[in-house]
């Protein structure tokens, strides 16, 4: 699996990435986000600017991912155009 490097762009192996959990950054659907970085330094700089905690890939757990899915910022209205 690969993830997009939030600092440099491009794809990096997910298991080698560093992630920032709890920042004020939002994903493309305005839900919680877990930006990925190819280096701990880049992740730390992002967390210093946007908040959050740097986590290596081995600390990303199913409960953390489930919590991100529950942080949607808007609701879809059925039948709305």
N, C-alpha and C positions, 0 to 999 in steps of 0.2 A: 504494500500500500504506500501511496505517496501523498504528501500534503504540499500546499503552496507556501513558500517561504514569504512571510509577511514583510520582511525587510528588503530582500533582493529580488523577489519574484522567482519564478521558476519552481520546479518540483524537487522535493527532497524526500528521502525515505522517512516514513512516519516514525519508525522505531528509533531513528537517530535524531529526531527533532526535539527542540525545547519548546514548551507551550506556556502561555500566560493565561492563568485562570483568574477570573474576578476583575478584569479590567473594565473600563468604561467603553470599550470598543464593542460595536454591535456587528453581528454577521449580516450577510446580504438580505436575509428575511427579517431583520430587526429582532432576531432572537439572541440568546446568549452566544458568546463567541469564545473560541479557544485558539487565538492566533498562534501559528507555528513559526519557528525560527531555526535556522541552520546552526546557530551558535548560542551558547549560554549568554555571551556578552550582549548580543543583539536583543535577546529576550529580556535581559536585565535592564537595558536602556529603555525598551518599550514600557516595561513595568514601572520604571521610575517616572516616566512621563504620563502614563495612562492608568496607573494603579495595577493591582493584581499581584499574583505570586507566580514565580517561575517554577515549572514542573518539568522534569525529564519525562520522556515517553513512558517509562515503566511506572510512573505514578498516576497515569491517566486511567481512571477506573470506570467501570460501567455506572456506578452511582453518580459520579461526576458528570458523565455524558448525559444521563437521564435528567439531572438537575438543569443542565443547559437547555434541554428540550422544553422544559417547563417555564422558561423565562421569556416567553413571547411577549412582545410589546404592543401588539395590536391583534384584533380579532377580525376574522373574515365574516361578513354578513351574508347569509345565504340569500341568493336572488339579487344581490347588489351588482350593479354594472360599473 
